[in-house]
């Protein structure tokens, strides 16, 4: 058994396992006795929108394929298939999850930088002498915003260099 991979047979309690564990990638055989793979897919999707669900079938009936698509399954693997094909699908799912997580982290970073940018703009407005130079023209506001953005980007670049 590979690390991070669990196997279930029809008599095991897959439902309690799903409730107790955060799953990232699940491969379900549509022909498993005792469970409805699409019902498992629905419950998994309710638990997490990010889980990659791969369904395996030997009988790709159109109605089941469409239902699987509605559950936003990652892949529909049709038997017979080679082990390497399943490995490739799992690797792609894992890579896609990693990219999604990286994008999520970058969105958080962008939001933080936008907040920092707004704060710097407000501070620049406070520091600018109102009597000697009136602020309010679009050109002045754009210049102040560019300066604040450059400072935020410099700060971000420095932080990234420290991490490396």
C-alpha positions as CSV (number, residue, x, y, z in Angstrom):
1,X,0.0,0.0,0.0
2,X,1.4,3.4,-0.9
3,X,1.7,6.2,1.6
4,X,-1.5,8.3,1.9
5,X,-3.6,5.8,0.0
6,X,-6.4,3.9,1.7
7,X,-8.3,0.9,0.3
8,X,-11.9,0.1,1.0
9,X,-13.8,-3.1,0.4
10,X,-17.6,-3.2,0.4
11,X,-17.9,-4.1,4.1
12,X,-15.8,-1.2,5.4
13,X,-17.3,2.0,6.7
14,X,-16.3,4.4,4.0
15,X,-18.8,7.0,5.3
16,X,-17.1,7.4,8.7
17,X,-13.7,7.6,7.0
18,X,-14.9,10.4,4.7
19,X,-16.3,12.3,7.7
20,X,-13.1,12.0,9.8
21,X,-10.5,12.6,7.0
22,X,-9.8,15.4,4.6
23,X,-9.3,13.7,1.3
24,X,-7.5,15.2,-1.7
25,X,-7.9,12.6,-4.4
26,X,-10.3,9.6,-4.5
27,X,-10.5,6.8,-7.1
28,X,-13.9,5.0,-7.0
29,X,-14.9,1.9,-8.9
30,X,-18.5,2.2,-10.2
31,X,-18.9,-1.6,-10.0
32,X,-18.0,-1.9,-6.3
33,X,-20.5,-4.0,-4.4
34,X,-22.2,-2.4,-1.5
35,X,-21.6,1.2,-2.4
36,X,-22.8,3.6,-5.0
37,X,-19.8,5.4,-6.3
38,X,-21.8,8.5,-7.4
39,X,-23.3,8.8,-3.9
40,X,-19.8,8.7,-2.5
41,X,-18.8,11.3,-5.0
42,X,-21.7,13.6,-4.0
43,X,-20.8,13.3,-0.3
44,X,-17.1,14.0,-1.1
45,X,-18.1,17.0,-3.1
46,X,-20.2,18.3,-0.2
47,X,-17.2,17.9,2.1
48,X,-14.8,19.6,-0.2
49,X,-15.0,21.3,-3.5
50,X,-11.3,20.7,-4.0
51,X,-11.2,16.9,-3.9
52,X,-10.3,15.2,-7.2
53,X,-12.7,12.3,-7.8
54,X,-11.7,9.7,-10.4
55,X,-14.4,7.2,-11.4
56,X,-13.6,3.8,-12.8
57,X,-16.1,1.8,-14.9
58,X,-16.3,-1.0,-17.4
59,X,-19.7,0.1,-18.6
60,X,-19.7,3.8,-19.6
61,X,-23.4,4.4,-19.8
62,X,-24.2,7.9,-20.9
63,X,-26.6,8.6,-18.0
64,X,-23.9,7.7,-15.5
65,X,-21.3,9.7,-17.3
66,X,-23.5,12.7,-17.3
67,X,-24.3,12.3,-13.6
68,X,-20.6,12.0,-12.9
69,X,-20.0,15.2,-14.8
70,X,-22.7,17.0,-12.7
71,X,-20.8,15.9,-9.6
72,X,-17.7,17.6,-11.1
73,X,-15.6,14.4,-11.2
74,X,-12.0,14.9,-12.2
75,X,-11.7,11.9,-14.6
76,X,-13.7,9.0,-15.8
77,X,-11.4,6.0,-16.4
78,X,-12.8,3.2,-18.5
79,X,-11.8,-0.4,-18.0
80,X,-9.6,-2.0,-19.2
81,X,-6.8,0.4,-18.6
82,X,-3.1,0.1,-17.8
83,X,-1.8,0.8,-14.4
84,X,0.4,3.6,-15.9
85,X,-2.7,5.3,-17.2
86,X,-4.2,5.4,-13.7
87,X,-0.9,6.6,-12.3
88,X,-0.8,9.4,-14.9
89,X,-4.4,10.5,-14.0
90,X,-3.5,10.5,-10.3
91,X,-0.3,12.5,-10.9
92,X,-2.2,15.1,-13.0
93,X,-4.9,15.4,-10.3
94,X,-2.1,15.8,-7.6
95,X,-0.4,18.5,-9.7
96,X,-3.6,20.3,-10.3
97,X,-4.4,20.4,-6.6
98,X,-0.9,21.8,-5.9
99,X,-1.5,24.5,-8.5
100,X,-4.9,25.4,-7.0
101,X,-3.3,25.7,-3.6
102,X,-0.5,27.9,-5.0
103,X,-3.1,30.1,-6.6
104,X,-5.0,30.3,-3.4
105,X,-1.9,31.4,-1.5
106,X,-1.1,34.0,-4.2
107,X,-4.7,35.4,-4.0
108,X,-4.2,35.8,-0.3
109,X,-0.9,37.6,-0.9
110,X,-2.4,39.9,-3.5
111,X,-5.2,40.8,-1.1
112,X,-2.6,41.6,1.6
113,X,-0.6,43.7,-0.9
114,X,-3.7,45.6,-2.0
115,X,-4.5,46.4,1.6
116,X,-0.9,47.5,2.2
117,X,-1.2,49.6,-1.0
118,X,-4.3,51.3,0.2
119,X,-2.7,52.0,3.6
120,X,0.4,53.5,1.8
121,X,-1.8,55.7,-0.4
122,X,-3.6,57.0,2.7
123,X,-0.3,57.7,4.4
124,X,1.0,59.5,1.3
125,X,-2.1,61.7,1.2
126,X,-1.6,62.6,4.9
127,X,2.1,63.5,4.4
128,X,1.5,65.5,1.2
129,X,1.4,69.3,2.1
130,X,-2.0,70.4,1.0
131,X,-1.1,74.1,0.9
132,X,1.9,73.9,-1.5
133,X,0.4,71.3,-3.8
134,X,-3.3,70.6,-4.1
135,X,-4.1,66.9,-4.3
136,X,-7.1,66.0,-6.2
137,X,-6.1,65.9,-9.8
138,X,-6.2,62.6,-11.5
139,X,-2.5,62.9,-12.4
140,X,-1.5,63.4,-8.7
141,X,-3.6,60.5,-7.5
142,X,-2.2,58.2,-10.2
143,X,1.4,59.2,-9.3
144,X,0.8,58.6,-5.6
145,X,-0.8,55.2,-6.3
146,X,2.2,54.2,-8.6
147,X,4.6,55.1,-5.8
148,X,2.7,53.1,-3.3
149,X,2.5,50.2,-5.7
150,X,6.2,50.3,-6.3
151,X,6.9,50.3,-2.5
152,X,4.5,47.4,-2.0
153,X,6.2,45.4,-4.8
154,X,9.6,46.2,-3.5
155,X,8.5,44.9,-0.1
156,X,7.0,41.8,-1.6
157,X,10.2,41.1,-3.7
158,X,12.3,41.4,-0.5
159,X,10.1,39.0,1.3
160,X,10.2,36.5,-1.5
161,X,14.0,36.8,-1.7
162,X,14.2,36.1,2.1
163,X,12.1,32.9,1.6
164,X,14.4,31.6,-1.1
